[in-house]
Amino acid sequence: MYLLPGFVALPTQSLYKIKDGKTYIEVMRELVRSGCTSFVDVLRPEPWMSRPQVEYQQTRHFNSPLDYAWHVAIEPAQLQPRTVAQYSELGFSSFHVTVRSPEEISTINWETLLPLHTSKQAILHLHIQNDASVKKEQRDLIRQLWLDATRYWKVRTVIADPSAAFEPKQSDPFLHIFRLNAETTDRAVRYIYQRFYDSCQVASPLQEVRIDYRRRWCSPEMLLCLLVRLASTNVAKAIGLYPQKGSLTPGADADIVFLKKENWLTKYDLSTILNFSEMHLPASVMSNGKWMYRNAQFSSSIGMGRRIFDTKPNAYVI
């Protein structure tokens, strides 16, 4: 078998909003079947919520079989020292900021935010509103203004817009990390392969990876290594879970995916693009040294997952 570190899931929908218990467990098991051993959920608090109500929203994951980390979504107008400090006290170190217009970036007071950002070791995730109301020119301007501001104030950020991911002159290898979408993951894997020993600040959850392998450009084993780097190691570094997650090293969590060698690119039609969200590859999955999935059977692991507090999103270059 191949032994791989567990993958880190980045769901696009907030899992804590799933109220039905059976549906929640099935979603979790689907992640396990794809090889994920931990995930990140984004809390979206309403303005009227008090601190106890914000904490109550997090109780859904008390039934999680997987380890998880929390991020919090805020508006640009809320990106202020007081707000960041309040959420930092609750254990949040990553903030998802949804920007709808270039003018919103100019409202952020980076100078007052910087000392708190440095002391709390926080990281910002830029999400540009993805609908018809934001034109391409506006998206490009928002991304460029954000890159310029974070580079000047030395604020580490994850950008969910891969347009500048492959332009080294446009970004800083430590400050800027690009979360890729399905359309750019194939280019990213080839990009890492060509610059295997260089810094490649790109990451993508396994469910988003699409690879065109119709013409073999590397060995199957190398492709597996690239997949692990992109969807496990790089994601873990980007969200501050490395080396606890995303690695098979002494001291790391025993999150291990067991993959039979005869199941890796031997029983699939390689005339099509590899879509990993549709491939249940692992034979077995272990989390924290305990079996979660073995021989196509799930163990009783409800509530085994732990919330991870000590994330360090500023510790590693990707």
TASUL-V252901 format. One record per residue. N is the residue number from 0. PHI is phi in radians with two decimals (none if undefined). BURIAL is + if it has 9 or more other C-alpha atoms within 8 Angstrom, else -. D_FIRST is the distance of its C-alpha to the first C-alpha in Angstrom with 1 decimal. Layout:
[[N PHI BURIAL D_FIRST] [N PHI BURIAL D_FIRST]]
This chain:
[[0 none - 0.0] [1 -1.58 - 3.8] [2 -1.90 - 6.3] [3 -2.14 + 9.6] [4 -1.21 + 13.1] [5 -1.07 + 14.7] [6 -1.46 + 16.9] [7 -1.88 + 20.7] [8 -1.54 + 22.7] [9 -2.17 - 26.3] [10 -1.05 + 28.0] [11 -1.40 - 31.1] [12 -1.86 - 32.9] [13 -1.23 + 33.8] [14 -1.29 - 31.8] [15 -1.22 + 34.4] [16 -1.47 - 36.9] [17 -1.34 + 35.1] [18 -1.57 - 37.5] [19 -1.34 - 36.2] [20 -1.10 - 33.9] [21 -1.15 - 32.0] [22 -1.11 + 31.5] [23 -1.06 + 30.3] [24 -1.14 + 27.6] [25 -1.16 - 26.5] [26 -1.10 - 26.3] [27 -1.12 + 24.2] [28 -1.17 - 21.8] [29 -1.13 - 21.5] [30 -1.14 + 20.4] [31 -1.12 + 17.7] [32 -1.09 + 16.5] [33 -1.57 + 16.2] [34 1.79 + 14.2] [35 -1.49 + 17.4] [36 -2.07 + 18.1] [37 -2.76 + 21.6] [38 -2.66 + 24.4] [39 -2.07 + 27.9] [40 -2.03 + 30.9] [41 -1.86 + 34.3] [42 -1.42 + 37.4] [43 -2.07 - 40.4] [44 -1.24 - 43.4] [45 -1.50 - 46.8] [46 -1.02 - 49.9] [47 -1.42 - 51.5] [48 -1.31 + 48.7] [49 -1.46 - 49.5] [50 -1.07 - 47.1] [51 -1.06 - 46.6] [52 -1.22 - 46.0] [53 -1.11 + 43.4] [54 -1.18 - 41.7] [55 -1.14 - 41.9] [56 -1.08 + 40.0] [57 -1.53 + 36.9] [58 -1.24 - 37.0] [59 -1.00 + 34.9] [60 -1.40 - 31.7] [61 -1.12 - 32.6] [62 -1.67 + 30.6] [63 -1.24 + 27.5] [64 -1.41 + 24.2] [65 -1.91 + 22.9] [66 -1.16 + 24.3] [67 -2.55 + 26.8] [68 -2.25 + 29.4] [69 -1.81 + 32.7] [70 -2.04 + 34.5] [71 -2.22 + 38.1] [72 -1.72 + 39.8] [73 -2.39 + 43.3] [74 -1.52 + 46.0] [75 -0.96 + 47.2] [76 -1.17 - 50.5] [77 -1.50 - 48.7] [78 -1.35 + 47.0] [79 -2.25 + 49.5] [80 -0.94 + 49.4] [81 -1.11 - 50.5] [82 -1.17 + 47.9] [83 -1.07 + 45.0] [84 -1.12 + 46.3] [85 -1.09 - 46.5] [86 -1.27 + 42.9] [87 -1.12 + 41.7] [88 -1.13 - 43.3] [89 -1.53 - 41.1] [90 1.69 - 37.9] [91 -1.64 + 37.5] [92 -2.14 + 36.7] [93 -2.20 + 35.8] [94 -2.17 + 38.4] [95 -1.64 + 38.0] [96 -1.94 + 41.3] [97 -1.69 + 42.2] [98 -1.88 + 44.8] [99 -1.92 - 47.0] [100 -2.65 + 49.5] [101 -1.06 + 50.0] [102 -1.13 - 52.9] [103 -1.16 + 50.6] [104 -1.17 + 49.0] [105 -1.21 - 52.5] [106 -1.42 - 53.1] [107 -1.41 + 50.4] [108 -1.58 - 52.1] [109 -1.14 - 49.5] [110 -1.12 - 51.8] [111 -1.38 + 52.1] [112 -1.40 + 48.4] [113 -1.04 + 47.1] [114 -1.03 - 48.0] [115 -1.21 + 46.4] [116 -1.05 + 43.3] [117 -1.24 - 43.0] [118 -1.22 - 43.7] [119 -1.57 - 41.3] [120 0.94 + 38.5] [121 -1.56 + 38.3] [122 -2.40 + 36.8] [123 -1.87 + 38.2] [124 -1.96 + 36.4] [125 -1.53 + 38.6] [126 -2.17 + 38.5] [127 -1.57 + 41.1] [128 -0.90 - 42.6] [129 -1.82 - 41.0] [130 -2.69 - 43.8] [131 -1.18 - 46.8] [132 -1.27 - 49.0] [133 -1.91 + 47.3] [134 -1.36 - 47.9] [135 -1.03 - 45.8] [136 -1.08 - 48.4] [137 -1.19 + 48.3] [138 -1.06 + 44.5] [139 -1.10 - 44.7] [140 -1.21 + 47.5] [141 -1.04 + 45.8] [142 -1.08 + 42.7] [143 -1.18 - 44.8] [144 -1.11 + 47.0] [145 -1.17 + 44.1] [146 -1.05 + 42.5] [147 -1.14 - 45.9] [148 -1.17 + 46.6] [149 -1.21 + 43.3] [150 -1.21 + 43.5] [151 -1.18 - 47.1] [152 -1.59 + 46.5] [153 0.97 - 43.1] [154 -1.87 + 41.4] [155 -1.33 + 37.6] [156 -2.58 + 36.7] [157 -1.86 + 34.0] [158 -2.01 + 35.4] [159 -1.50 + 34.2] [160 -2.64 + 35.8] [161 -1.42 + 33.9] [162 -1.03 - 37.0] [163 -1.82 + 37.3] [164 -1.13 + 33.7] [165 -1.88 - 33.8] [166 -2.08 - 37.3] [167 -0.96 + 37.1] [168 -1.25 - 40.9] [169 -1.56 - 40.9] [170 -2.47 + 38.7] [171 -1.88 + 37.9] [172 -1.13 + 34.4] [173 -1.73 + 34.8] [174 -1.41 + 36.9] [175 -2.03 + 35.5] [176 -2.16 + 32.1] [177 -1.93 + 31.7] [178 -1.54 + 29.8] [179 -1.57 + 29.0] [180 -1.80 + 29.6] [181 -1.08 + 27.8] [182 -1.28 - 30.2] [183 -1.98 + 29.4] [184 -1.20 + 25.6] [185 -1.09 + 25.2] [186 -1.12 - 27.8] [187 -1.16 + 26.3] [188 -1.10 + 22.9] [189 -1.17 - 24.9] [190 -1.10 + 27.2] [191 -1.15 + 24.5] [192 -1.09 - 23.2] [193 -1.29 - 26.8] [194 -2.19 + 27.5] [195 -1.02 - 24.2] [196 -1.78 - 26.0] [197 -1.75 - 28.7] [198 -1.34 - 29.2] [199 -2.21 + 28.2] [200 -1.44 + 29.4] [201 -2.20 + 27.7] [202 -2.60 + 25.4] [203 -2.70 + 24.4] [204 -1.15 + 22.8] [205 -0.99 + 19.8] [206 -1.16 - 22.1] [207 -1.72 + 24.4] [208 -1.37 + 22.2] [209 -2.26 + 23.3] [210 -2.19 + 22.2] [211 -1.53 + 24.2] [212 -2.01 + 21.8] [213 -1.19 - 24.2] [214 -1.99 - 25.0] [215 -1.13 - 22.1] [216 -2.00 - 23.1] [217 -2.77 - 19.9] [218 -1.28 - 16.6] [219 -1.00 - 13.8] [220 -1.18 - 11.9] [221 -1.15 - 15.2] [222 -1.07 + 15.7] [223 -1.15 - 12.6] [224 -1.07 - 14.1] [225 -1.13 + 17.5] [226 -1.11 + 16.5] [227 -1.11 + 15.2] [228 -1.12 + 18.5] [229 -1.26 + 20.7] [230 -1.80 + 19.6] [231 -2.10 + 18.3] [232 -1.13 + 19.9] [233 -1.15 + 23.1] [234 -1.14 + 23.7] [235 -1.08 + 23.3] [236 -1.17 + 25.8] [237 -1.12 + 28.1] [238 -1.77 + 28.6] [239 1.50 + 28.7] [240 -1.80 + 25.6] [241 -1.49 + 24.0] [242 -1.60 + 22.7] [243 -1.05 + 22.6] [244 -2.10 + 20.4] [245 1.38 + 18.3] [246 -2.67 + 17.0] [247 -2.02 + 14.9] [248 -2.32 - 18.0] [249 -1.00 - 20.2] [250 1.65 - 22.4] [251 -1.36 + 20.4] [252 -1.09 + 19.6] [253 -1.40 + 16.4] [254 -1.71 + 15.4] [255 -2.25 + 11.6] [256 -1.84 + 9.6] [257 -1.78 + 6.3] [258 -2.12 + 5.4] [259 -1.18 + 4.4] [260 -1.06 - 5.2] [261 -1.27 - 8.4] [262 -1.66 + 9.4] [263 -1.65 + 9.8] [264 1.05 - 13.5] [265 -2.07 - 13.7] [266 -2.05 - 15.3] [267 -2.20 - 17.6] [268 -1.34 - 21.0] [269 -1.44 + 21.0] [270 -1.45 - 24.8] [271 -2.11 - 24.7] [272 -1.30 + 23.9] [273 -1.26 + 20.5] [274 -1.98 + 21.4] [275 -1.33 + 18.6] [276 -1.26 + 21.0] [277 -1.89 - 20.7] [278 -2.01 - 17.0] [279 -1.63 + 15.2] [280 -1.48 + 11.6] [281 -1.12 + 9.9] [282 -1.43 + 9.0] [283 -2.62 + 10.3] [284 -2.35 + 12.3] [285 -2.07 + 13.9] [286 -2.22 + 17.3] [287 0.92 - 19.2] [288 1.41 - 17.3] [289 -2.08 - 18.0] [290 -1.23 + 16.1] [291 -1.89 + 17.4] [292 -2.58 + 15.4] [293 -2.60 + 13.5] [294 0.95 - 13.4] [295 1.13 - 15.6] [296 -2.20 - 18.1] [297 -1.60 - 19.5] [298 -1.58 - 20.8] [299 -1.39 - 24.3] [300 -1.99 - 23.7] [301 -1.09 - 27.0] [302 1.43 + 28.6] [303 -1.37 + 25.7] [304 -1.20 + 25.6] [305 -2.01 - 27.7] [306 -1.40 - 29.9] [307 -1.71 - 29.2] [308 -1.69 - 32.6] [309 -1.46 - 32.2] [310 -1.31 + 30.8] [311 -2.26 + 31.7] [312 -1.26 + 31.8] [313 -1.95 + 33.9] [314 -1.64 - 31.8] [315 -2.37 - 29.6] [316 -1.44 - 30.1] [317 -1.49 + 27.4]]
